[in-house]
Amino acid sequence: MKKTRQDGTIQYYYYKKKIGRHKKAGRKKRKRQRGREWQEPWNYKIMRFDFRKQATYFGVYHDLDEVNYVKGILEKRNSEVVFPKKYTNNGRGGNGMRNFKSEYVIMKRLSDDETPVTKLRNEYGKFVDNVTTSENWAVYEKFPCVVEETFWVYGYNPKTDRKEFSWIYDNLVDPESGDIVMVYVYNNKVILKRDDDFDFVICKNTADAIRMYNIIEEKSKKMKNVLMTGSASTKSGRGQYTIDSISEKTGWDRRKVMLKSTRS
């Protein structure tokens, strides 16, 4: 750096720059307490259990007002499910098919004089003991978790691109298009045929295929272009025609087409 003296001569000078972070100007802020989070304990928590194993953890809550708010959101989510999941194929024995069981569980923190055993009504209305392995938490309440089923639509990836019923109805049945579509069931498959082409949905089992057929029928009862034509058995002429058509479309052998359940 340089500056000019009064007599016109130049004066050079230097300064050493301070090392470290520059301090902010103004008063130092006090660390403020966060309110009830440190004043009151978290007395409740909500989790989802599938087959009595924890699947999802939602969070902890101070009191029942907070719990009931979240419960209301979860119950609304239940009510919006169109095609509830009823079966899973991850079990053992037979073809591995078993009824799907999922529920939301509200846990309550135990006080000094409480035990981890609570009595709640089961699906038959009978009071049964609910026991946890925790010394600090007990089951306060349970209610069902309704999960939307997804399906393998042929032409889409059966694992990464599964479709919900609403997508199938809007895109494959597509009643608003005015096209004539014939719907029927063959084993665990729902066939949607129009003109010389057809789509089909592979369900987990025949029960799911029939359930899908019934929901389509209910939603389309005022649509004259959606023809619900029942089911086809393997030994019938339409059943043999269906096997040949699917085999030709997919390259599958007849034995695979005739399966009544699938793991996808």
DRENPA-3360 file (N, C-alpha, C; in nm, 2 decimals, always signed):
BEGIN
1 = MKKTRQDG = +0.09/-0.12/+0.00/+0.00/+0.00/+0.00/+0.09/+0.12/+0.00 ~ +0.04/+0.24/-0.05/+0.12/+0.36/-0.05/+0.02/+0.48/-0.03 ~ +0.08/+0.59/+0.03/+0.01/+0.72/+0.04/+0.11/+0.83/+0.02 ~ +0.05/+0.95/-0.02/+0.14/+1.07/-0.05/+0.14/+1.16/+0.07 ~ +0.27/+1.19/+0.11/+0.28/+1.29/+0.22/+0.25/+1.43/+0.17 ~ +0.25/+1.52/+0.27/+0.22/+1.66/+0.24/+0.32/+1.73/+0.15 ~ +0.45/+1.68/+0.17/+0.56/+1.74/+0.09/+0.56/+1.67/-0.05 ~ +0.47/+1.58/-0.08/+0.47/+1.52/-0.22/+0.54/+1.39/-0.23;
9 = TIQYYYYK = +0.61/+1.35/-0.13/+0.69/+1.22/-0.14/+0.59/+1.11/-0.11 ~ +0.63/+0.99/-0.16/+0.55/+0.87/-0.15/+0.60/+0.79/-0.03 ~ +0.50/+0.75/+0.05/+0.53/+0.66/+0.17/+0.47/+0.53/+0.14 ~ +0.55/+0.42/+0.15/+0.50/+0.28/+0.14/+0.48/+0.22/+0.28 ~ +0.37/+0.15/+0.29/+0.35/+0.08/+0.42/+0.28/-0.05/+0.39 ~ +0.29/-0.14/+0.49/+0.24/-0.28/+0.48/+0.17/-0.32/+0.61 ~ +0.07/-0.41/+0.59/+0.00/-0.46/+0.71/-0.02/-0.61/+0.70 ~ -0.02/-0.68/+0.81/-0.04/-0.83/+0.81/-0.18/-0.86/+0.82;
17 = KKIGRHKK = -0.23/-0.94/+0.72/-0.37/-0.98/+0.72/-0.40/-1.08/+0.83 ~ -0.50/-1.06/+0.91/-0.54/-1.16/+1.02/-0.59/-1.29/+0.96 ~ -0.54/-1.40/+1.02/-0.58/-1.53/+0.98/-0.70/-1.58/+1.06 ~ -0.80/-1.64/+0.99/-0.91/-1.70/+1.06/-1.04/-1.64/+1.01 ~ -1.15/-1.69/+1.06/-1.28/-1.65/+1.02/-1.32/-1.51/+1.07 ~ -1.37/-1.43/+0.98/-1.41/-1.30/+1.02/-1.53/-1.30/+1.12 ~ -1.53/-1.23/+1.22/-1.63/-1.23/+1.32/-1.75/-1.14/+1.27 ~ -1.87/-1.19/+1.29/-1.99/-1.12/+1.25/-2.01/-1.00/+1.34;
25 = AGRKKRKR = -2.05/-0.89/+1.28/-2.08/-0.77/+1.35/-2.21/-0.78/+1.43 ~ -2.22/-0.71/+1.54/-2.35/-0.71/+1.61/-2.34/-0.80/+1.74 ~ -2.45/-0.80/+1.81/-2.46/-0.88/+1.93/-2.46/-1.03/+1.90 ~ -2.40/-1.10/+1.99/-2.40/-1.25/+1.98/-2.54/-1.30/+2.01 ~ -2.59/-1.39/+1.92/-2.73/-1.44/+1.95/-2.72/-1.55/+2.06 ~ -2.82/-1.55/+2.14/-2.84/-1.66/+2.24/-2.90/-1.78/+2.18 ~ -2.86/-1.89/+2.22/-2.92/-2.02/+2.18/-3.06/-2.03/+2.25 ~ -3.16/-2.03/+2.16/-3.30/-2.03/+2.22/-3.35/-2.17/+2.24;
33 = QRGREWQE = -3.42/-2.20/+2.35/-3.48/-2.33/+2.37/-3.60/-2.34/+2.27 ~ -3.63/-2.47/+2.23/-3.73/-2.49/+2.12/-3.87/-2.52/+2.17 ~ -3.90/-2.48/+2.29/-4.04/-2.49/+2.33/-4.07/-2.63/+2.39 ~ -4.19/-2.68/+2.36/-4.24/-2.80/+2.42/-4.15/-2.92/+2.40 ~ -4.07/-2.92/+2.29/-3.98/-3.04/+2.26/-3.89/-3.07/+2.37 ~ -3.84/-2.97/+2.45/-3.76/-2.99/+2.56/-3.83/-2.99/+2.69 ~ -3.95/-2.93/+2.69/-4.03/-2.92/+2.82/-4.11/-3.04/+2.85 ~ -4.16/-3.11/+2.74/-4.25/-3.22/+2.76/-4.19/-3.35/+2.69;
41 = PWNYKIMR = -4.22/-3.46/+2.75/-4.16/-3.59/+2.69/-4.25/-3.63/+2.57 ~ -4.19/-3.71/+2.48/-4.26/-3.77/+2.37/-4.33/-3.90/+2.42 ~ -4.46/-3.90/+2.44/-4.53/-4.01/+2.50/-4.59/-4.11/+2.41 ~ -4.59/-4.08/+2.28/-4.66/-4.17/+2.19/-4.57/-4.18/+2.06 ~ -4.59/-4.30/+1.99/-4.53/-4.31/+1.86/-4.62/-4.40/+1.78 ~ -4.61/-4.39/+1.64/-4.69/-4.46/+1.55/-4.60/-4.54/+1.45 ~ -4.63/-4.67/+1.43/-4.56/-4.75/+1.34/-4.66/-4.83/+1.26 ~ -4.61/-4.89/+1.15/-4.68/-4.98/+1.07/-4.62/-5.12/+1.08;
49 = FDFRKQAT = -4.70/-5.22/+1.10/-4.65/-5.36/+1.11/-4.71/-5.44/+1.00 ~ -4.63/-5.52/+0.93/-4.68/-5.62/+0.84/-4.65/-5.76/+0.89 ~ -4.75/-5.84/+0.91/-4.73/-5.97/+0.97/-4.65/-5.96/+1.10 ~ -4.69/-5.86/+1.18/-4.63/-5.84/+1.32/-4.49/-5.80/+1.32 ~ -4.43/-5.76/+1.20/-4.30/-5.71/+1.19/-4.30/-5.57/+1.15 ~ -4.22/-5.48/+1.22/-4.22/-5.34/+1.19/-4.18/-5.32/+1.04 ~ -4.26/-5.24/+0.97/-4.24/-5.21/+0.83/-4.21/-5.06/+0.81 ~ -4.27/-4.97/+0.89/-4.26/-4.83/+0.87/-4.27/-4.76/+1.01;
57 = YFGVYHDL = -4.18/-4.66/+1.03/-4.18/-4.58/+1.15/-4.23/-4.44/+1.12 ~ -4.34/-4.39/+1.17/-4.39/-4.26/+1.14/-4.33/-4.15/+1.22 ~ -4.31/-4.17/+1.35/-4.26/-4.06/+1.43/-4.31/-4.07/+1.58 ~ -4.27/-3.97/+1.66/-4.31/-3.97/+1.80/-4.39/-3.84/+1.82 ~ -4.48/-3.85/+1.92/-4.57/-3.74/+1.95/-4.59/-3.71/+2.10 ~ -4.62/-3.59/+2.13/-4.63/-3.55/+2.27/-4.76/-3.61/+2.34 ~ -4.87/-3.59/+2.27/-5.00/-3.62/+2.33/-5.10/-3.68/+2.23 ~ -5.22/-3.71/+2.28/-5.32/-3.77/+2.20/-5.38/-3.68/+2.09;
65 = DEVNYVKG = -5.37/-3.55/+2.11/-5.41/-3.46/+2.01/-5.33/-3.47/+1.88 ~ -5.20/-3.48/+1.90/-5.11/-3.50/+1.79/-5.13/-3.64/+1.73 ~ -5.15/-3.74/+1.81/-5.17/-3.88/+1.76/-5.29/-3.88/+1.68 ~ -5.40/-3.82/+1.73/-5.53/-3.83/+1.66/-5.53/-3.76/+1.52 ~ -5.45/-3.65/+1.52/-5.43/-3.58/+1.39/-5.37/-3.67/+1.28 ~ -5.26/-3.74/+1.32/-5.19/-3.83/+1.23/-5.28/-3.95/+1.20 ~ -5.35/-4.00/+1.30/-5.44/-4.11/+1.28/-5.54/-4.07/+1.17 ~ -5.60/-3.95/+1.18/-5.70/-3.91/+1.08/-5.64/-3.91/+0.94;
73 = ILEKRNSE = -5.51/-3.87/+0.92/-5.45/-3.87/+0.79/-5.44/-4.02/+0.74 ~ -5.40/-4.11/+0.83/-5.38/-4.25/+0.79/-5.52/-4.31/+0.76 ~ -5.62/-4.28/+0.83/-5.75/-4.34/+0.80/-5.81/-4.28/+0.67 ~ -5.78/-4.16/+0.64/-5.82/-4.10/+0.51/-5.75/-4.17/+0.40 ~ -5.62/-4.20/+0.42/-5.54/-4.27/+0.32/-5.60/-4.41/+0.30 ~ -5.65/-4.47/+0.40/-5.71/-4.60/+0.39/-5.84/-4.59/+0.30 ~ -5.92/-4.49/+0.33/-6.05/-4.48/+0.26/-6.03/-4.45/+0.11 ~ -5.91/-4.40/+0.07/-5.89/-4.37/-0.07/-5.84/-4.49/-0.15;
81 = VVFPKKYT = -5.81/-4.60/-0.09/-5.76/-4.72/-0.16/-5.88/-4.78/-0.24 ~ -5.85/-4.81/-0.37/-5.96/-4.86/-0.46/-5.96/-5.01/-0.46 ~ -5.84/-5.07/-0.47/-5.83/-5.22/-0.47/-5.74/-5.26/-0.36 ~ -5.79/-5.29/-0.24/-5.70/-5.33/-0.13/-5.63/-5.46/-0.15 ~ -5.51/-5.46/-0.11/-5.42/-5.58/-0.12/-5.47/-5.68/-0.02 ~ -5.50/-5.80/-0.07/-5.55/-5.91/+0.02/-5.46/-6.03/+0.03 ~ -5.37/-6.05/-0.06/-5.28/-6.16/-0.06/-5.14/-6.12/-0.09 ~ -5.05/-6.21/-0.04/-4.91/-6.20/-0.06/-4.85/-6.34/-0.09;
89 = NNGRGGNG = -4.75/-6.34/-0.17/-4.69/-6.48/-0.20/-4.55/-6.50/-0.15 ~ -4.52/-6.43/-0.03/-4.39/-6.45/+0.03/-4.39/-6.55/+0.14 ~ -4.50/-6.62/+0.16/-4.51/-6.72/+0.27/-4.45/-6.85/+0.23 ~ -4.45/-6.95/+0.32/-4.40/-7.08/+0.30/-4.52/-7.18/+0.29 ~ -4.49/-7.29/+0.22/-4.58/-7.39/+0.20/-4.67/-7.37/+0.08 ~ -4.71/-7.48/+0.01/-4.79/-7.47/-0.11/-4.73/-7.38/-0.21 ~ -4.81/-7.29/-0.27/-4.75/-7.20/-0.36/-4.71/-7.07/-0.30 ~ -4.71/-7.07/-0.16/-4.66/-6.95/-0.09/-4.76/-6.84/-0.07;
97 = MRNFKSEY = -4.89/-6.86/-0.12/-4.99/-6.76/-0.11/-5.05/-6.76/+0.03 ~ -5.07/-6.64/+0.09/-5.13/-6.62/+0.22/-5.20/-6.49/+0.23 ~ -5.29/-6.47/+0.32/-5.36/-6.35/+0.34/-5.26/-6.24/+0.39 ~ -5.28/-6.12/+0.33/-5.19/-6.01/+0.37/-5.24/-5.94/+0.49 ~ -5.16/-5.92/+0.59/-5.20/-5.86/+0.72/-5.11/-5.74/+0.75 ~ -5.17/-5.62/+0.76/-5.10/-5.50/+0.79/-5.18/-5.41/+0.88 ~ -5.11/-5.35/+0.98/-5.19/-5.26/+1.07/-5.10/-5.15/+1.12 ~ -5.16/-5.04/+1.16/-5.10/-4.93/+1.23/-5.10/-4.96/+1.38;
105 = VIMKRLSD = -4.99/-4.93/+1.45/-4.99/-4.95/+1.59/-4.94/-4.82/+1.66 ~ -5.02/-4.78/+1.75/-4.99/-4.66/+1.84/-4.93/-4.71/+1.97 ~ -4.81/-4.67/+2.00/-4.74/-4.71/+2.12/-4.74/-4.60/+2.22 ~ -4.75/-4.63/+2.35/-4.76/-4.53/+2.46/-4.64/-4.56/+2.55 ~ -4.57/-4.45/+2.59/-4.47/-4.47/+2.69/-4.52/-4.51/+2.83 ~ -4.46/-4.60/+2.89/-4.50/-4.66/+3.02/-4.46/-4.57/+3.13 ~ -4.55/-4.54/+3.23/-4.51/-4.48/+3.35/-4.46/-4.59/+3.45 ~ -4.42/-4.54/+3.56/-4.35/-4.64/+3.66/-4.45/-4.75/+3.70;
113 = DETPVTKL = -4.58/-4.72/+3.71/-4.67/-4.82/+3.77/-4.74/-4.90/+3.66 ~ -4.70/-4.89/+3.53/-4.77/-4.95/+3.42/-4.69/-5.07/+3.37 ~ -4.76/-5.17/+3.32/-4.70/-5.29/+3.27/-4.71/-5.29/+3.11 ~ -4.62/-5.36/+3.05/-4.62/-5.36/+2.90/-4.72/-5.45/+2.84 ~ -4.82/-5.50/+2.92/-4.93/-5.58/+2.87/-5.06/-5.50/+2.86 ~ -5.12/-5.49/+2.74/-5.25/-5.42/+2.73/-5.35/-5.51/+2.67 ~ -5.48/-5.49/+2.69/-5.59/-5.57/+2.63/-5.66/-5.49/+2.53 ~ -5.66/-5.54/+2.41/-5.73/-5.48/+2.30/-5.82/-5.58/+2.23;
121 = RNEYGKFV = -5.92/-5.53/+2.16/-6.01/-5.62/+2.09/-5.95/-5.67/+1.96 ~ -5.96/-5.80/+1.92/-5.91/-5.85/+1.80/-6.02/-5.83/+1.69 ~ -6.00/-5.89/+1.57/-6.09/-5.87/+1.46/-6.23/-5.94/+1.49 ~ -6.23/-6.02/+1.59/-6.36/-6.09/+1.63/-6.43/-6.03/+1.75 ~ -6.37/-5.91/+1.79/-6.43/-5.84/+1.91/-6.39/-5.89/+2.04 ~ -6.30/-5.99/+2.05/-6.26/-6.05/+2.18/-6.13/-5.98/+2.23 ~ -6.13/-5.95/+2.36/-6.02/-5.89/+2.42/-5.90/-5.99/+2.43 ~ -5.78/-5.95/+2.38/-5.66/-6.03/+2.39/-5.55/-5.95/+2.44;
129 = DNVTTSEN = -5.45/-6.02/+2.50/-5.33/-5.95/+2.55/-5.24/-5.91/+2.43 ~ -5.19/-5.79/+2.45/-5.09/-5.74/+2.35/-4.96/-5.71/+2.43 ~ -4.86/-5.78/+2.40/-4.73/-5.77/+2.48/-4.62/-5.72/+2.39 ~ -4.54/-5.63/+2.45/-4.42/-5.59/+2.37/-4.29/-5.64/+2.45 ~ -4.18/-5.64/+2.38/-4.06/-5.67/+2.44/-3.99/-5.55/+2.50 ~ -4.05/-5.44/+2.49/-3.99/-5.31/+2.54/-4.03/-5.29/+2.69 ~ -3.93/-5.24/+2.76/-3.96/-5.21/+2.90/-4.02/-5.07/+2.92 ~ -4.02/-4.99/+2.81/-4.06/-4.85/+2.81/-4.19/-4.82/+2.73;
137 = WAVYEKFP = -4.23/-4.91/+2.64/-4.34/-4.88/+2.56/-4.44/-5.00/+2.56 ~ -4.57/-4.96/+2.55/-4.68/-5.06/+2.54/-4.77/-5.02/+2.42 ~ -4.85/-5.12/+2.37/-4.94/-5.10/+2.27/-5.06/-5.03/+2.32 ~ -5.09/-4.91/+2.26/-5.21/-4.83/+2.31/-5.33/-4.85/+2.22 ~ -5.31/-4.87/+2.09/-5.42/-4.88/+2.00/-5.37/-4.94/+1.86 ~ -5.46/-5.02/+1.80/-5.43/-5.07/+1.66/-5.54/-5.04/+1.57 ~ -5.51/-5.01/+1.44/-5.62/-5.00/+1.34/-5.56/-5.05/+1.21 ~ -5.65/-5.09/+1.12/-5.60/-5.15/+0.99/-5.52/-5.06/+0.90;
145 = CVVEETFW = -5.42/-5.11/+0.83/-5.35/-5.04/+0.73/-5.40/-5.10/+0.59 ~ -5.47/-5.02/+0.51/-5.52/-5.07/+0.38/-5.42/-5.03/+0.28 ~ -5.37/-5.13/+0.20/-5.26/-5.10/+0.10/-5.32/-5.12/-0.04 ~ -5.29/-5.03/-0.13/-5.33/-5.04/-0.27/-5.25/-5.16/-0.34 ~ -5.32/-5.25/-0.40/-5.26/-5.36/-0.47/-5.21/-5.31/-0.60 ~ -5.10/-5.37/-0.65/-5.05/-5.34/-0.79/-5.04/-5.47/-0.87 ~ -5.04/-5.45/-1.00/-5.06/-5.57/-1.09/-4.96/-5.56/-1.20 ~ -4.93/-5.68/-1.25/-4.85/-5.70/-1.37/-4.94/-5.69/-1.49;
153 = VYGYNPKT = -4.92/-5.59/-1.57/-4.99/-5.57/-1.70/-4.89/-5.62/-1.80 ~ -4.93/-5.71/-1.88/-4.84/-5.76/-1.98/-4.79/-5.65/-2.08 ~ -4.66/-5.64/-2.10/-4.60/-5.53/-2.18/-4.53/-5.43/-2.09 ~ -4.54/-5.45/-1.96/-4.48/-5.36/-1.86/-4.40/-5.45/-1.77 ~ -4.29/-5.39/-1.71/-4.20/-5.47/-1.62/-4.28/-5.51/-1.50 ~ -4.28/-5.64/-1.47/-4.37/-5.69/-1.35/-4.31/-5.65/-1.22 ~ -4.19/-5.60/-1.21/-4.14/-5.56/-1.08/-4.12/-5.41/-1.06 ~ -4.08/-5.34/-1.17/-4.05/-5.20/-1.15/-4.16/-5.11/-1.21;
161 = DRKEFSWI = -4.25/-5.17/-1.28/-4.36/-5.09/-1.35/-4.49/-5.15/-1.33 ~ -4.52/-5.19/-1.21/-4.65/-5.24/-1.18/-4.76/-5.13/-1.18 ~ -4.88/-5.17/-1.21/-4.99/-5.07/-1.22/-5.10/-5.09/-1.12 ~ -5.16/-4.98/-1.07/-5.27/-4.99/-0.98/-5.40/-5.00/-1.06 ~ -5.51/-5.04/-1.00/-5.63/-5.06/-1.06/-5.68/-4.94/-1.14 ~ -5.66/-4.82/-1.08/-5.71/-4.70/-1.15/-5.65/-4.68/-1.28 ~ -5.52/-4.71/-1.29/-5.44/-4.70/-1.42/-5.50/-4.80/-1.52 ~ -5.52/-4.92/-1.47/-5.58/-5.02/-1.56/-5.72/-4.98/-1.62;
169 = YDNLVDPE = -5.80/-4.93/-1.53/-5.93/-4.89/-1.57/-5.93/-4.78/-1.67 ~ -5.85/-4.68/-1.64/-5.84/-4.56/-1.72/-5.78/-4.58/-1.86 ~ -5.68/-4.67/-1.86/-5.60/-4.69/-1.98/-5.64/-4.82/-2.06 ~ -5.68/-4.92/-2.00/-5.71/-5.04/-2.07/-5.86/-5.07/-2.09 ~ -5.94/-5.04/-1.99/-6.09/-5.04/-2.01/-6.13/-4.92/-2.08 ~ -6.08/-4.80/-2.04/-6.10/-4.67/-2.10/-6.24/-4.66/-2.16 ~ -6.35/-4.66/-2.07/-6.48/-4.66/-2.11/-6.52/-4.53/-2.18 ~ -6.45/-4.42/-2.15/-6.49/-4.29/-2.21/-6.45/-4.28/-2.36;
177 = SGDIVMVY = -6.36/-4.38/-2.41/-6.32/-4.37/-2.55/-6.43/-4.41/-2.64 ~ -6.53/-4.49/-2.59/-6.64/-4.53/-2.68/-6.61/-4.66/-2.75 ~ -6.49/-4.71/-2.74/-6.45/-4.84/-2.81/-6.52/-4.95/-2.74 ~ -6.56/-5.05/-2.81/-6.62/-5.17/-2.75/-6.50/-5.26/-2.69 ~ -6.51/-5.29/-2.56/-6.41/-5.37/-2.50/-6.49/-5.49/-2.43 ~ -6.44/-5.61/-2.45/-6.50/-5.73/-2.39/-6.40/-5.77/-2.27 ~ -6.46/-5.79/-2.15/-6.38/-5.82/-2.04/-6.42/-5.96/-1.98 ~ -6.32/-6.04/-1.96/-6.35/-6.17/-1.90/-6.23/-6.23/-1.82;
185 = VYNNKVIL = -6.25/-6.33/-1.75/-6.15/-6.39/-1.66/-6.11/-6.52/-1.71 ~ -5.97/-6.54/-1.72/-5.92/-6.68/-1.74/-5.82/-6.71/-1.63 ~ -5.85/-6.80/-1.54/-5.76/-6.83/-1.43/-5.73/-6.70/-1.35 ~ -5.60/-6.67/-1.34/-5.56/-6.55/-1.27/-5.54/-6.43/-1.36 ~ -5.60/-6.43/-1.48/-5.58/-6.33/-1.58/-5.71/-6.26/-1.61 ~ -5.71/-6.13/-1.62/-5.82/-6.05/-1.67/-5.79/-6.01/-1.81 ~ -5.88/-6.06/-1.90/-5.86/-6.03/-2.05/-5.94/-5.91/-2.09 ~ -5.88/-5.82/-2.16/-5.96/-5.70/-2.21/-5.94/-5.69/-2.36;
193 = KRDDDFDF = -6.04/-5.74/-2.43/-6.03/-5.76/-2.58/-6.11/-5.65/-2.65 ~ -6.05/-5.59/-2.75/-6.12/-5.50/-2.84/-6.07/-5.53/-2.98 ~ -6.17/-5.54/-3.08/-6.14/-5.56/-3.22/-6.05/-5.69/-3.23 ~ -5.94/-5.68/-3.30/-5.85/-5.80/-3.32/-5.73/-5.80/-3.22 ~ -5.73/-5.72/-3.12/-5.62/-5.72/-3.03/-5.67/-5.73/-2.89 ~ -5.59/-5.75/-2.79/-5.63/-5.76/-2.65/-5.51/-5.73/-2.56 ~ -5.54/-5.68/-2.44/-5.45/-5.67/-2.33/-5.49/-5.77/-2.22 ~ -5.40/-5.80/-2.13/-5.44/-5.88/-2.02/-5.35/-5.84/-1.89;
201 = VICKNTAD = -5.42/-5.86/-1.78/-5.36/-5.83/-1.65/-5.34/-5.96/-1.57 ~ -5.22/-5.98/-1.52/-5.19/-6.11/-1.45/-5.20/-6.07/-1.30 ~ -5.30/-6.13/-1.23/-5.32/-6.11/-1.09/-5.24/-6.22/-1.01 ~ -5.23/-6.20/-0.87/-5.17/-6.30/-0.79/-5.24/-6.44/-0.79 ~ -5.37/-6.43/-0.80/-5.44/-6.56/-0.80/-5.58/-6.54/-0.86 ~ -5.66/-6.64/-0.87/-5.79/-6.63/-0.94/-5.88/-6.54/-0.86 ~ -5.87/-6.55/-0.73/-5.96/-6.46/-0.64/-5.94/-6.32/-0.67 ~ -5.82/-6.27/-0.69/-5.79/-6.13/-0.72/-5.84/-6.10/-0.86;
209 = AIRMYNII = -5.83/-6.19/-0.96/-5.88/-6.17/-1.09/-6.03/-6.15/-1.09 ~ -6.10/-6.23/-1.02/-6.25/-6.22/-1.00/-6.29/-6.09/-0.94 ~ -6.21/-6.05/-0.83/-6.23/-5.93/-0.76/-6.22/-5.81/-0.86 ~ -6.11/-5.81/-0.94/-6.09/-5.71/-1.04/-6.21/-5.70/-1.14 ~ -6.25/-5.82/-1.19/-6.36/-5.82/-1.28/-6.49/-5.76/-1.22 ~ -6.51/-5.79/-1.09/-6.63/-5.74/-1.02/-6.63/-5.59/-1.01 ~ -6.51/-5.53/-0.98/-6.50/-5.39/-0.96/-6.51/-5.32/-1.09 ~ -6.45/-5.38/-1.20/-6.47/-5.32/-1.34/-6.62/-5.32/-1.37;
217 = EEKSKKMK = -6.69/-5.43/-1.34/-6.83/-5.44/-1.37/-6.91/-5.33/-1.29 ~ -6.88/-5.31/-1.17/-6.95/-5.21/-1.09/-6.93/-5.07/-1.14 ~ -6.80/-5.04/-1.18/-6.77/-4.91/-1.23/-6.83/-4.88/-1.37 ~ -6.85/-4.99/-1.44/-6.89/-4.97/-1.58/-7.04/-5.01/-1.61 ~ -7.12/-5.02/-1.51/-7.25/-5.07/-1.53/-7.34/-4.98/-1.61 ~ -7.30/-4.85/-1.62/-7.38/-4.76/-1.71/-7.31/-4.74/-1.84 ~ -7.20/-4.81/-1.87/-7.13/-4.80/-2.00/-7.17/-4.91/-2.09 ~ -7.24/-4.88/-2.20/-7.28/-4.98/-2.29/-7.17/-5.04/-2.38;
225 = NVLMTGSA = -7.06/-4.97/-2.38/-6.95/-5.02/-2.46/-6.85/-5.12/-2.39 ~ -6.88/-5.14/-2.26/-6.80/-5.23/-2.18/-6.88/-5.36/-2.16 ~ -6.84/-5.47/-2.22/-6.91/-5.59/-2.21/-6.85/-5.69/-2.11 ~ -6.92/-5.72/-2.01/-6.87/-5.81/-1.91/-6.92/-5.95/-1.94 ~ -6.83/-6.04/-1.98/-6.87/-6.17/-2.03/-6.83/-6.29/-1.95 ~ -6.81/-6.27/-1.82/-6.79/-6.38/-1.73/-6.65/-6.44/-1.73 ~ -6.64/-6.57/-1.73/-6.51/-6.64/-1.72/-6.50/-6.75/-1.83 ~ -6.37/-6.79/-1.85/-6.35/-6.90/-1.94/-6.27/-7.01/-1.87;
233 = STKSGRGQ = -6.32/-7.13/-1.89/-6.25/-7.25/-1.83/-6.15/-7.30/-1.93 ~ -6.05/-7.38/-1.88/-5.95/-7.43/-1.97/-6.01/-7.52/-2.07 ~ -6.11/-7.60/-2.04/-6.16/-7.70/-2.13/-6.26/-7.65/-2.23 ~ -6.30/-7.52/-2.21/-6.40/-7.46/-2.30/-6.33/-7.42/-2.43 ~ -6.41/-7.39/-2.53/-6.36/-7.34/-2.66/-6.30/-7.21/-2.64 ~ -6.36/-7.12/-2.56/-6.30/-6.98/-2.54/-6.18/-6.99/-2.45 ~ -6.17/-7.09/-2.36/-6.05/-7.11/-2.28/-5.93/-7.15/-2.37 ~ -5.96/-7.25/-2.46/-5.85/-7.29/-2.55/-5.81/-7.18/-2.65;
241 = YTIDSISE = -5.90/-7.10/-2.69/-5.87/-6.98/-2.78/-5.79/-6.88/-2.70 ~ -5.82/-6.86/-2.57/-5.74/-6.77/-2.49/-5.60/-6.81/-2.47 ~ -5.58/-6.94/-2.44/-5.45/-7.00/-2.42/-5.37/-6.98/-2.55 ~ -5.43/-7.01/-2.66/-5.35/-7.00/-2.79/-5.32/-6.85/-2.82 ~ -5.41/-6.76/-2.79/-5.39/-6.62/-2.81/-5.28/-6.56/-2.73 ~ -5.28/-6.59/-2.60/-5.18/-6.54/-2.50/-5.04/-6.60/-2.54 ~ -5.04/-6.74/-2.57/-4.92/-6.80/-2.61/-4.85/-6.74/-2.73 ~ -4.94/-6.71/-2.83/-4.89/-6.64/-2.95/-4.84/-6.50/-2.93;
249 = KTGWDRRK = -4.91/-6.43/-2.84/-4.87/-6.29/-2.81/-4.74/-6.28/-2.73 ~ -4.72/-6.38/-2.64/-4.61/-6.37/-2.54/-4.49/-6.46/-2.57 ~ -4.52/-6.57/-2.64/-4.41/-6.67/-2.66/-4.41/-6.77/-2.55 ~ -4.50/-6.76/-2.45/-4.50/-6.85/-2.34/-4.55/-6.99/-2.39 ~ -4.51/-7.09/-2.32/-4.56/-7.22/-2.35/-4.70/-7.23/-2.28 ~ -4.78/-7.33/-2.32/-4.92/-7.34/-2.27/-4.93/-7.37/-2.12 ~ -4.83/-7.44/-2.07/-4.83/-7.47/-1.93/-4.82/-7.34/-1.85 ~ -4.74/-7.25/-1.89/-4.72/-7.12/-1.82/-4.85/-7.03/-1.83;
257 = VMLKSTRS = -4.91/-7.03/-1.95/-5.04/-6.96/-1.97/-5.15/-7.01/-1.87 ~ -5.15/-7.14/-1.85/-5.25/-7.21/-1.77/-5.24/-7.19/-1.62 ~ -5.13/-7.13/-1.57/-5.11/-7.12/-1.43/-5.22/-7.04/-1.37 ~ -5.25/-7.07/-1.24/-5.36/-7.00/-1.17/-5.31/-6.90/-1.07 ~ -5.18/-6.90/-1.05/-5.12/-6.80/-0.95/-4.98/-6.76/-1.00 ~ -4.93/-6.65/-0.95/-4.80/-6.60/-0.99/-4.73/-6.54/-0.87 ~ -4.60/-6.53/-0.88/-4.53/-6.46/-0.77/-4.51/-6.31/-0.80 ~ -4.55/-6.27/-0.92/-4.54/-6.13/-0.95/-4.67/-6.05/-0.93;
% end
